[in-house]
Amino acid sequence: MSSAIKLHESWLTPLADQFATPHMQGLKAFLEAEKAAGKRIFPKGSDYFRALDLTPLDQVKVVILGQDPYHGEGQAHGLCFSVQPGVRTPPSLVNIYKEMEADLGIPRASHGFLEHWAKQGVLLLNSVLTVEMARAASHQGKGWELFTDAVVRLVAQQEAPTVFLLWGAYAQRKAAFVDQSRHLVLKSAHPSPLSAHNGFHGSRPFSQANAFLEAHGRGPIDWALPPL
């Protein structure tokens, strides 16, 4: 991919075979060709695996699955639903904050930068890790999905009980194999303005996640985001 790419060492050995697969080699060639053609790719190369760099495998407590990175200028930085400091909070994240406020009483954050969650063990993983500027879903079907499937499988295979927050049909299909006798799988509608009213609002995922983690001796997530 790139010598600048960062990936926490806890993921390197279990994912080593993935980087040698035809789909990842094809993906690398595709991204290089896109850049050579002058296309702008988000996020920057050093942030492709930011979610895996901030959240070591053995520290994952919660998995939140997204679909694609944001495709606007300055938004994406490698964590699903999160945007860089100074960027307007996207509508889906606004709805996540509304549900968090209703669930836990936490006031809505003034920004959309979610690294505080990631550093506590919330794996904020998109299914597809890159996108062309202004072209939503432009890198679907290029190989990323197989790679992130392997990431989800790795987490599901860990002994430690983990929470999977599966918002929307896409995320629910991607993690359909997770063993619900060991892990907590919470499903609801996607927080998008198009669907949040169909079951995301009122689903109380944050309190349920923390109750499960505490019951299994893993400690709760501090969902309150500090000011930047």
Stockholm file with secondary structure:
# STOCKHOLM 1.0

chainA/1-228         MSSAIKLHESWLTPLADQFATPHMQGLKAFLEAEKAAGKRIFPKGSDYFRALDLTPLDQVKVVILGQDPYHGEGQAHGLCFSVQPGVRTPPSLVNIYKEMEADLGIPRASHGFLEHWAKQGVLLLNSVLTVEMARAASHQGKGWELFTDAVVRLVAQQEAPTVFLLWGAYAQRKAAFVDQSRHLVLKSAHPSPLSAHNGFHGSRPFSQANAFLEAHGRGPIDWALPPL
#=GR chainA/1-228 SS CCTTCCCCHHHHHHHHHHHTSHHHHHHHHHHHHHHHTTCCEESCGGGTTHHHHHSCGGGCCEEEEESSCCCSTTTCSSSTTCCCTTSCCCHHHHHHHHHHHHHHCCCCCSSCCCHHHHTTTEEEEESSCCEETTBTTTTTTSSHHHHHHHHHHHHHHSSSCCEEEEESHHHHHHTTTCCTTTSEEEEECCSSTTTGGGTTTTCCHHHHHHHHHHHTTSCCCCCCCCCC
#=GC SS_cons         CCTTCCCCHHHHHHHHHHHTSHHHHHHHHHHHHHHHTTCCEESCGGGTTHHHHHSCGGGCCEEEEESSCCCSTTTCSSSTTCCCTTSCCCHHHHHHHHHHHHHHCCCCCSSCCCHHHHTTTEEEEESSCCEETTBTTTTTTSSHHHHHHHHHHHHHHSSSCCEEEEESHHHHHHTTTCCTTTSEEEEECCSSTTTGGGTTTTCCHHHHHHHHHHHTTSCCCCCCCCCC
//
